[in-house]
Every structure is written in structure tokens, then in C-alpha cells.
Amino acid sequence: MAVMWRSLGGFAATKLFRAQTPVCSVPVRCLNLQEYQSKKLMQDFNITVQKFKVAENAPQAVDIAKNLNVHEFVIKAQILAGGRGKGVFDNGYKGGVHLTKIPEEVGPMVKNMIGHKLVTKQTPKDGVTVKKVMVAEALDIERETYFAILMDRAYNGPVMVGSPMGGMDIEEVAVNNPEAIFKAAAQIKRLYELFIAVDATQVEINPFGETPDGRVVCFDAKMNFDDNAEFRQKEIFGLDDMSESDPREVEASKHNLNYIGMDGNIACLVNGAGLAMATMDIIKLHGGNPANFLDVGGGVTEQGVYNAFKLVTSDKQVKSILVNIFGGIVNCATIANGITNACRNIHLTLPLVVRLEGTNVEAAKKILEDSGLPITSATDLDSAAQKAVASLR
């Protein structure tokens, strides 16, 4: 395993590993875990985290606080967004993270959070509804560091990124508190075991800290997982909280469609991520706005085409559809049959522009011509984009 340790500030360290991780050309619905779920995973691998429990209402939160047996509590709204501490709820309550030493004060805090939308810099403008809160042990941090393990193609495997973030240097710690070094090493070993066992692509601990009583604690974690490992990580992927996801993207994932919703009005149905991005670019070039990224993939069937049409037409902002297919692996006739069947079954009334090229294209064009459907054909991508934009006028 390649190891990389740098004396960087947290922001710089984060930039480093993000820059080294290649951007995937095909968008996927990434697994998102709530903070308490990540903590539970670490707990299962004997990694030290704060004591915590999850509440779904105020009375439950008070009961947890009374029985947690800690000196101070931190109450954290559970949403898939950062900046919770500085966020504001739709009822005016400020902050999705609060501290208290009195169990009875937990109730009013939670009452102001659960069922209300929290707006942060990372949420949609209307915020995200909080359904759960985490009641956890609040700990002082005497020495704060950053630690992450991530997959890196340049090293053909995992790398470790570490950063001291203030406090004593490592030599001073080794002299004054050598036990902390061994405790940290044990935690890092367990984090690596977790990383491998759950098919993670990233485990980021920030902060990775030492408490005044010498405990080494993983205070917060961000985890990413290899989507290709879902077949053997069913329990973990079953934790996916999709309540905050775009419903269209959730529906697309059920049909193995790579879909990302956007704010335009020309739906794109394309095979191949690169071609899909080029299609969106040319739509923009001609004055239009793409409503989505949608890659149906090389193994698409007629049913897959139908599912894709049903998905894009369910978006009320879509006013026109552009199909752009280059049939290498995929048979153009399969696409053409899928298009005509979809148009008839969903009673399509939107303008439809189709550009087909590649395998069995002549048979595909004949299927479209003989269908009697109001389909506008295009010979190349440029003219297809122009026709799609013009159809809105």
C-alpha cells in the first residue's frame, strides 16, 4: 500500500486528494450515508467514536440524553449536507448543531429541528427536512489532526493523507504522551481494515483528534464507496438514505440509467457519457438549455428506451426531446423500435428530434419513417441541436 503523509492544512489536504482522484466520466448515483450511519460502521470495526444515539422526536432525544451517561451533549441534525452548524431552519431557529450539559434542554432543541427544513450553503435553497437528530457525547479536543484513506490510480491502490492541524508536533507528543502514538496507530490500522472490508473509495476523518484524557477519537467521517461492489455490500448499500435525493435520479437508478437532472427544458437521451456531454454543450451553443444528462448505455433494450422516455417526460419543465445515438455496441434499430413504442404508449405530444448513426442505421431510419409519428430526423449532431432549440419557438 502506498502511503503519503503531508504537513498540510485541512483545506489543502482536501484539495490534494480531490485533485488526485480522477473524475468519473459516467455519473453514478453515489451512496450517501448520514453521519450516524458512518459512526456506526466505524464502531463495528472497533474504531473509537463518541457515544451516540439517534432520535426521531424530542421526548426520545431527552430520554437518550438522560441515559447516555456523559458530561456534555452535542445535538446534530442529520442531513446529507455540510455547514449544519451555521445553517438556519425554516422556523428561524439558528444552527443544526447545539451543545448543552442539561438533558432537559435537549427537548426544545430537537423540537426546533425535527420536521423543519434546514438551509445551509450545501442544501437546495428551500433546505432539507430534518427527520432525525444525533445525540452524542461532546468532547474537548486537545490535539486536532486530519486523516484520510482513498483510492488513487497513480499508486494503483490506497493512499493515506494526513495533516497536523495545530497543537503539539509529533515529536513532542512522542516524548510527552507516547501512548497517543500507539493509540493513533491502532485506530489507523482499524480504519484501513474498514476501508478494505466495505469496498470504500474514501474514508475521511476530520477531525481525527486526541482528547485531554488521552483518547484518540474519530470525531466525524465522510465515506465514499465503490458502486461496482454493491453486489457484495448489500447491507451497506441498503443504508442509502434516498429521501434527500432527486426522485428522478432515484427512479433512473432502478432502470440502470445514468441520469442527472438539470434546469433546462430540452431533454437529452444519448448513449455514452462523452456523447451526452457533447450533446449538452451543442444545445447550449445554439441557445438552448439541456434538462438533463441521460446516458442509456451500450446494452440498452427497447424497454430501456421506453423507461428513459417515461423518465424525461415526467419532468414538467421538459418542452422538447433530443435523441442522439451513435450505434457502436447498441443497434440503432433497437433504439428506433424503442422510440416508436414509447411515443405510442406514453402518447408523446412533445417535439422529438432524433439523430441516429452507426450499426443498422438504415433499418432504424426506415422504422421511424414508417411509424407515421411526428418525429423530426437529423443527419448530424449540429443540425439535431438546432432543430431541438427551434422546436421551442
N, C-alpha and C positions, 0 to 999 in steps of 0.2 A: 504494500500500500504506500503510495506516495504521500509524504507529509509536508505541508507548507505552513510555517509559523511566521507571522509578520507582526511587527510592532506598529500597528495601525490604529487610528481611532475607529469607532464603530461604523461611522458613515463610510469611511474609506474602505474598511474591510468589506462592508456590504457591497460597495461598488466593485471591489476586486472580484469577488466570487460571482457576482451577477455578470460581469463583463466576460468572465472565463467560461460561463455556461452558455453553450450555443442556443440561440433562439430556435425553437422547433418551427419548421415551415408549415406544419399542419396543425391547426388549432385543435385542442382537445378539451374536453370538459374535465378540468383538473379536480382531484379530490380535495375538498376543503374540510378541515376539522376545526371544531371550536376549541378554545383554549383548554377547557376542562377535559376534552377528549384526548388532546395531546399529553396533558399531565397524567391522565390515567394510563396511557400507553407507556410513558416513562416509568411510572410507578410499578407497572407489571414487570419491568426489567430491573427492578431494584435500584432505580436512579432516584436520588433524593430530590423530592419536591416538597412544597409547603403542604401542610394538612389542608384538605379542602373537601367541600361537598357542594352539590348543585341543588338549587331551589327553583320552584316554578311559581311560588306565591310568597307573600310577606310572612304569614304565620309559619310556613315551613322554614323560611330563612331564619326567623327568630329562634325556632327550635334547634336548628343546626348550630347557631351561634352559642346557645346555652350549653350545648353538649360537645362542642369542638375542643374544649379544654386548652385554649390558647390565651395569650395575654392581650393581643390586639387582632382585629379583624380587618380584612380588605374585601370590599364588596365590588364585584366586577360584572358589568353587563356582558352577556355572551352574544356577540355578533361577529361576523366574519369581516371585520374592518379594524384598522388601526386608528390611533388618535382618540380612543374612547374617553380617556381622562379629560380631554379638553372639549368633548362633544357636548351638545345641548339637546335635551328631549323636547318633543313637541308640546309638552305641558309647561315648558320654561325651566324645568329642573336642569341644573348645570352639572355636567360630569357624569360619565359612565363608570367611574372608579372612585370609591369613597373609603375612608378609614374611620374606624371607631373602636373604642375599648368597651363599649356598653352594649350588651346583646339586645336590649330593648330599642336601641337606636337603629338597629338593622332593619326593623319592620318598616318604618316610614321611608327609609332609603329605597328599599326594594319596591315598595308600593308606588314610588315615583318612577321606577324603571320598567317593571314588567307591564306589558300591554301598551307601552308608549314607544314612539319612534325616536330613535337616537340618530342625530345628524352629526357626522364627523367629516373631515376632509376626504375620507376614502369611501363614504357611502353615497348613494344617489342623493339628489338634492332634497328629496322628501324624507330621507332617513330610512332606517331599518327597524322593524318592530322587535323589541326585546321580549323573548319568550322565557328565557332562563337567566339566572344570575349565579355566579360562583361565590360562595362564602369561603374565604380561605384565611389561613394564618398569615398575618402581616409580620414580616421580619426586617430587622435592620441589616443593611449590607455594609460590612467593614471594608471589603475589597471587591471591586466590581470588574469583571472581565467579559469578553465576548468570545464565543467558541462556536464553530460550525463544522459539519462534515458534509461534503457534497460530491456528486459525481462530476468528473472533469475529463473531457475527451483527450485533452493534451497529455494527461497522465494515464489514460486508459483505465481509470478506476477512481476510487475515492481520494479526496484530498482533505486535509484539515486546515482550517483557517482560524487563527487565534489572535486576539488583541488585548493587551493590558489597557484598561481604561481608568487610569488614576490609581491612587493608593500606593502601597509599597511595591518596589520592584521585586522580581522573582528571587534574587539573591538574598534580599533582606527577609523575605518570607521563609526561605530555606534555613536561615540561621535562627530566626525567632520562633517560627512555627512550622517545623519540618513535617508535622503530621498533616498539615493542609496540603502539602505537595502530594503525599501518598493518597489522600482522600480525593484530590482532584484527578489523579491518575486513574483511580478506581472508577470514578464517575465517567471519565472519558472512555475507558475500556467498555463500560456498560452501554454508553451512548453508541459506540461503534457496533456493538453486538445488536443493539436495537436497529441501527441503520441497515445492517445486512439482513436481519431477520424479517423486517417488514417491507423489504424492497424499496427503501426510501431513495430519493434522488437528492434530498437535502434535509438535514436536521440542524436547525439554527437555534442556539441557546443565547438569549440576550435579555437580561444579564445572566452570566454564569458567575455566581458570587460566593463569597465567604462571609458568614455571619460572625458577630462578635464572640460567640461561644465556640467558634472553630468549625462549624458545619459548612460543607461545600454543597450549595443548593442550585438546582436549575430552576430559576425563577419564572422564566417564560420561554416558550418554544414555538418555532414555526417549522412545520414538516411538509415536505412535498414527496409524492410517491410516484413510482413508475406505473403509468396506466396499463402498460402491457402485462403487468403482474397481477392484474385484477383477478384472474382465474385462480390464483393460489393465495390471494389475500382477501377472500370474500368477506371475512369478518370485519376487517378494517374498512374495506370499501362500503360495507353495509352501514358504517357510521356516517356516511356522507350526508351532511345537512344541506338538502337542496331547497329548503324553504326560502333561502335568500337568492337563489339562482333565477336567471331569466327563464320563465316557463317554456319559452320556445326552444331554448338550448337544452333543457331537460327532456323535452319531447323528442328533439333531434337525436339525442344520445340513445334513446330507446330503439331507434331505427339505424344506428351506426352511421349517422350523417354528421359530418363536421360542419357545425353551424355557429355563427356568431351574429347576433342581431346588431344592426346599426340604425341610424336615424334618418336614412334617406327613403325614397319611395319607388326605386327600381330594384325589384328582387332579382338576384343572380342565382342561376342554377348551373354549376360548372363541374367538370371532373378534373381534379388536380389542383393542389394548393397554389402553385405558381401561376397557372392559368386563371384561377379565381382572382388572385390579387391583380394580375394584369387587366382582367375584365373590369374590376372596380376602378382601377386607375384610368382606363379609357372612358368609362362612363363619366368620371369626374372631368376629364379633359374636354368632353363635349358638353359640359354644363349640367350634367345630371348628378344625382346623389344615390349611391347604392344603399339598399335597405338591409343588406346582409352579406355575409361571406357564407357560401354554401358549397362545399365540395362533396359530391355524391360518391366519389371513389371509383376505382377502376373495376371493381367487381359488382357494380350496381345492376340490379334487376329491374324488370318492368314495375314490380311492386315498390321497389326503392324509389323509382321516379315518381310514382303516384304519391308516396309518403312525402317526398320533397315538395311536390306541388301543393299538397294539402297543408304542409307546414308554412310555406311562404304566403299562401293565400289567406291563412288565418291571421296574418298581420294586417291590421286595418289601415296602416299607413302605406301599404304597397298599392301602387296605381298602375304598374306595368311590370312585365316579367321578361327577362332576357336569359335564354338558354344558350350556352356556349360550350360545345362539346368537341374535343379532339379525340377521335376514337382510335386509340392505340390498343390498349388492352380491352377497352369496352367496345362493344359492337354498336355502331350508330343505329342500326335497325331496332335494337333493344330499346334504345333511348326514344326513337320515334314512336314505337308502339306504346311505350310508357307515357309519352306526352299525349298522344291521341286518347288513350284510355282515361288518363287523368282529366283531360279537358271535358270529356263527356260525363264522367262520374261526379265531378265536383261542379259541373255546369259553369265553367270558367267564363267570365264576362270581361276580364281584364285584357288589355292589349298584350299579345305574346309575340316576341321576336325570337326566332330560332336560327342559330348558325351551327351547322354540323360539318365536320371534316374528318376523314380517316376511314377506318375499316367499315366496309359495306355502306358507304355514304350514299351511293346512287339508289340503292334499295330503300334507304331511310328517307331520302328526299321524296321518292315516289309514294311512300306510306303517308307522308304529310300532305302531299298534293291530292292524293285520292281520298283523304279523310273528309274533305268538304268543310273543314274547320277554318275559321278566320285567323290563320297563322301567317305571320309575316316572315319570309325567309331572307337570310342574308348570306352573302358569299364569303365575307371575311369579318374579323372582329371589329374593325373600324366602322364598317357600314352597319353592323349589328348594333353597336353602341349608339350611333347616330339615329338609327330608326327607333331604338328604345326611348331615347330622350325626346325625339319628335312626337312619339305617341302620346306624350303627356300634354301636348299643346292643344 
